Amino acid sequence: MKRISSLVAVLLAVTLLASACGTSAPSSEPMTSSSPAKALPMKVATLAQIDAWPLVNAVQDGATDRYGLQITDKDMTIFDSGMEAVEGIPAKAFTLADIGQLPALMAASRYKAKIVGVAAEESAANAILGRADSPVFSGANKAEAVRGKTVLVTSVSSAHQLLAAWLQDLGLTEGDITIRTIEQQTAISAFEAGDGDFLVLWSPALYRALDKGFKVVKTAADLGLPSYMFYVVPEGLSADQSEAVARFLAMTDSQVANYQAGGDGIHTSVKDFFKSYAGMTISDNDVTEEINRHQLYRLDEQLALFENGSLETTLADLAEDQVANDKLAAEDVALAKENHFYLDKRFLEAARGYAK
């Protein structure tokens, strides 16, 4: 797999992608034929976190062949944050991206990208951390312990969303603190060197910070803030690409079924995944924490979220905050809202026909 951290590197792959995607006419929904004449190619963007495990495990155990997909290590690109992946959407640098809800909102609002599935809910794995001696852990007024402080956070991410919710809970705004935008691993090193007063992380970087003795101040779960990882596709996919996405969702469903069943085999597989895919060696305890902090969804569970309105409500609330803070244009959000934030359950419905 490849790790990319800039738009320039993404665009270098576009020419190759064009030849891999075929020339089928664009389709607004996936095909439902049971077996393609040949394996359908896909390029997938992910972050180095547990919701990429179903894909990676499927590639390693040969499930891609059983589901009529052509996905190899070179077809999977790891990004440091979701917004880096979003930069590749206008150029259709990949068929599908697995990204957080704030980047997904940006993709939908700016580029009419479709949200076609829910990879995970990870509110318990997004956390604000402080040093053990921070006044925020004492009996001091929490707002005053935070006012004027410096927070290290990845911009336009679930971490940034958590920071905004935490400040609101304290009766503060971003104007009451200093924000330094920084990527996850760099943030940990900087914080360890004494920079900043708080940092905001998601897993698996969270566990490295905890191993260094930093303490959790709040998680998104503590604040009742949903934190979804969404499957997102560019608008105007070809018929083959749409069918590939439906097959992908069916394939990952079979992997999630094993994940939900649990057992030592899953524990070992997840640990191996982090070492081989994310380049991280995490402890057995951290693997257990990672599994406990993430909910991965079967097809029917994803469809239920689409149909009960909870996803649209989450995105609408998030969009209002982004407009209020001048992060998104009101007219873009209005169009996205009119189109239900481009939530498209038809790919999940089609995936039922490919489930094994």
N, C-alpha and C positions, 0 to 999 in steps of 0.2 A: 504494500500500500504506500501511498505518497502523503507526505505532510506538506501543506501549502499554507503560506501566511500572507500572500499578497495577491491583488487582482491581476498583476502582470503575469504571474505564473499561471493563474487560471486561464487567462486568455490565450496563452501559448498552446493550450490543448484544444482550442475550439475547432481548428481545422481538422484535426484527427477525429473529433467528435462528429463533425458533419458527415464524414464518410461512414461512421459506425451506426448512425441513427437511421439510415435508410431514407427512402424518398416517398414513403406512403403519404397520402393526403392527410392533413390535420384532422383530428377527431376530438370531439368534446367529451367523449366517454370511452371507457375501455371496451375492447372486443371481448367476446365470451367463447371463442372457439376452444375446444378442449385440448388440442395438441398442434402447435405451430409446425410448419414444414421444417423449420430450423430453429435453433436456440436464439432467443431474442437478446441482443446486447443491451446492457445497462451500464451507466456510469452513476455512481452514488457518492454524495458528499455526507460526511459524518463528523461528529466530534469524538474525541477519544474518551468515551464514557459508556456506561453499561448498556444503554439503549442501542448501541451498535453491535452488541454481542450476538443477537439473533442473526444478523446478516453475516458476520464474520464466521460464526459457527456453521452456518448453512454452507458457506463457501468451502470451509475446511472439510465438512463431512460429505460433500458431493450433492447436497440437496438442490443446488442450482440446476444440475442436469435433470433431476426428477421433475422440476417445475418449468423446464423449458427455458432456462435463462442462461445467458453467457455473462458471468461476472467473475473476474479474477482479481488478484491483489492490485493489479495496476489500474483496475476500474474503480477502486475505492480511494477517495481523497480525504485525508484527515485535516480538518481545520481547527485552529485554536479557539475560535469563537464563531457563533452562528452568523454574525454580520459579515464575516469574511466570505462565507459561503453565499450569502445573499448577493454579493457583488458579482457573482458568476451567473446569476439568473437571467439577466437580459441577453447574455450571449448563449444561453442554453448550454453551459459548460458541463452540465450533468443532467441526468434524467430525473433524479429524485434527491432531495436533501433532507436530512434528519437534523432539525434545528429547534431551538427554544421558541417559546411563544412570542416574545418581543421581536426577534428577527423575523419570525413567520408573519407577524402583523406588518412589519415593514415591507416584506416581500409582497404580501397581498395588496397593501395600500399603494405601493409605488409601481409594482410591475404586474399586478393582477395575477400573481402566482396563486395556484390552487392549493388549499390545505386538504389532503386526501386521507390522512390517517393520524393516529395518536400513538407515538412510539412509547411514551412513558409519562408518568407524573412523578416529579422529583422535588416537591416542595420541602421535604425533610432533608434534602441533600444540598440545599442552597442556604448558606449561613454567613452571618456577620461575625467576625472574630475580633478579639482584642487581646492584648497582653494580659497575663495573669494578674498583674498589679494595677490594672486600669481602674480608675475610680468608678467606672460604670458597674463594676461587680460589687462595690461596697454599698453602704446605705446612703450614698450621696444622691442628690437629685439627678436622675438619669439624663434629663434634657440638658442640664448644665454641664454634665460630664461629657456630653457630646458636642455642645455648641462650640464653635471655633476650632474644632479638631479637623484633622486631615484624614480622608478615607481613600484607600486604594481600591479601585473597582474597574472591571472591564466594561467599556462603554457599550450601550445598546445591547444589553444582555439580561438574562434572568437575574443576574447579580445586581445590576443597576436598578431593575424593577424592585427587588427586595429592599435595596437602600432607600428608594423613594417611599416605600410603604413603612419602613422603620422610622424614618424621619417624621412622616405624617403621624404615626402612632405617638411620637414624642412631642408633637406640636411644633415641629421644626420644618424648615424647607431646605433645599439645596443651597440657598443663599446663606444659611447659617453655618455652613461647613465649607471646607476646601476639598474639592474632588480632584483626585489624580487618576486619569484613565490609564490603565496598564493591564497587560495580559496576565493570565493566572500564575504561571510559573515565575515570571519576573516579579510579580507582586509579592510572592512568598519570600523570595530572596531579598527584595527591597525592605520588606517588613522586618525580616530577621536582622537586617543591617541597621535597623532603627528608624527607617522612614515611615511616616504616617502613624496614626493612632488607632485606626481600625482598617481591616481589609474584608472584602466580600468575595467569597469563593463558592464554587460548586464542586461536587466530587468529580473525579478522584483527587483533584488538587487539595480539597478540603482535608483529606486524611494526612497528607504531608504536613499541612499546617498544624493539625492536632498533634502529630508526632513531635513537633518542635515545641510543644507546650503552650501554644496559643489556645484560648478558650472561646467557646461559642457564646455570643451575646444573644442572638435571636436567629431562628430559622424562618423560612417562608411559611412552614407549617405552623410555627408558633403564632404567626400573624394571620393565619387563615387565608393565605395567599396561594392560589393554585399555581403550579409551575409545570406546564406541559411541554413535552418535546413532540413536535409535529413532523409528519412527513409532508413535504411540500414539493410541488412540481411546477415548472414553468408553464405558462399558458401556451396553447397551440401545439401540444404534443401530437406526433403522428399516431396513426392507428396502431402500429407496432409498438411504439413507446408506451401508449396507453395500456395496451394489453400486458406489456412487460411490467408495468407498475402494479396492475392487478395480480399478476403472478407473484411478484415480489411480496405483496401484502399477504398472500396465501402462504408463501414459503416461510415468512417470519412468524406467521400465526402458529405453524407447527413447532417452531423453536420456542415460542413463548409458552406453549402448552407444557413443554418439558421444564422450562424455567419455573413455571408456577407449581409444578409437581414437586420441585425441590430435590433434596438428596445430596449425598456427597459428590456425585458425579457433576452436578451443576456447580457446586462450590469450587471444585477443581477446575472445571471448564472456564468459569468466570475469572479465576485467578490466572490461568494460562492466557486468557484473552488480554488481560491488562498488561501482561509481560510482553506478549508478542505484538499486539496491535497498538497499545498505548505507550509501550516502552517504560512501564512502571512495575516495580516489584512491590506488591502490597501484602500486608500480613493477613493471616487467616481471619483475625478479628475484623480487619477492615473489609474483607470480602463479605463477611456476615453483615456488617454495617451497610455496605453498599446494596446488598440484596434487600435488606430491611427498609432502606430509605427510598427505594424505587419500586413503583408499580408499573409493570409491563402489561399490555392489554392484548387479549384475544380479539378476533374480528368482531364478534357480537358485542363485546364490551366497548370497543371503539364506536360501533354503530349506535349503541345506546347513548354515548356522549354526544354524538352528532344530533341525534333525534330528540333528546330531552332539553336541548337549548343551552346546556351549561357551557359548551365551548364558545358559542356566539356571545353569551353574556360575559364570559371572561375576556374575550377579545374586545368587546364594546367598552367595557370598563377601562381596559388598558389603553384603548385608542383615545378615550376622553382625556386621560392623563397625559398622553403624548402630545395631543393638541394643546392642552393647557400649558404645557412646558415648551411649546414651540419646537417639538421634535418631529412632528408630522403636520402637513398642511391640512387644514380643515376640509378643503374640497376633495382631497384624496381620500380622507377618512369617510366623508359623506358618500362617495361613490362606493367604497369598500363596504360600508354599512348597508347600502342599498342592495348590494350583491351578497349579503350575509357573510361578508369577509371571505368570499370565495371558498367557503367550506363545501366540499363536493364529496358526498358519501357514495357516489356511484362506483368508485373504484373499489371500495370495501364490499359493496354489494356484488360486484363482478368477481371479487376474490373468492367469495363463497363457492363459486362454480369450479375453482381450481384447488380448493382445499382437499387434502388427502388424509 
